Amino acid sequence: MVIDTWERNDPAQKEMKLPVAKYLQELNTRITTALDSARENTARAQHKMKSNYDKKIHGTEVKSRRSNTNFTANGRRQDGI
């Protein structure tokens, strides 16, 4: 009965730009798009945080030219690598 009022017999419908059913359908599409964007953004942020964490913990390897010694970004020395 309410849906019937929304779609057919609502006198206020003449003043509205969109029918209620169409508005709800478009709203649902916009919400779905926003949720998808939020998921993608969260995944990118998690990947970036993991990458930064790994760099901090494991360091970025820098190889010495004069010896067989490697140094990591956090200053640790690794011989014979």
GIVENBEL-V49779 format. One record per residue. N is the residue number from 0. RES is the residue in one letter. SS is DSSP state (~ for helix, > for strand, _ for the rest). Layout:
# GIVENBEL-V49779
{{N | RES | SS} {N | RES | SS}}
This chain:
# GIVENBEL-V49779
{{0 | M | _} {1 | V | ~} {2 | I | ~} {3 | D | ~} {4 | T | ~} {5 | W | ~} {6 | E | ~} {7 | R | ~} {8 | N | ~} {9 | D | _} {10 | P | ~} {11 | A | ~} {12 | Q | ~} {13 | K | ~} {14 | E | ~} {15 | M | _} {16 | K | _} {17 | L | _} {18 | P | _} {19 | V | ~} {20 | A | ~} {21 | K | ~} {22 | Y | ~} {23 | L | ~} {24 | Q | ~} {25 | E | ~} {26 | L | ~} {27 | N | ~} {28 | T | ~} {29 | R | ~} {30 | I | ~} {31 | T | ~} {32 | T | ~} {33 | A | ~} {34 | L | ~} {35 | D | ~} {36 | S | ~} {37 | A | ~} {38 | R | ~} {39 | E | ~} {40 | N | ~} {41 | T | ~} {42 | A | ~} {43 | R | ~} {44 | A | ~} {45 | Q | ~} {46 | H | ~} {47 | K | ~} {48 | M | ~} {49 | K | ~} {50 | S | ~} {51 | N | ~} {52 | Y | ~} {53 | D | ~} {54 | K | ~} {55 | K | ~} {56 | I | ~} {57 | H | ~} {58 | G | _} {59 | T | _} {60 | E | >} {61 | V | >} {62 | K | >} {63 | S | _} {64 | R | _} {65 | R | _} {66 | S | _} {67 | N | _} {68 | T | >} {69 | N | >} {70 | F | >} {71 | T | >} {72 | A | _} {73 | N | _} {74 | G | _} {75 | R | _} {76 | R | >} {77 | Q | >} {78 | D | >} {79 | G | _} {80 | I | _}}
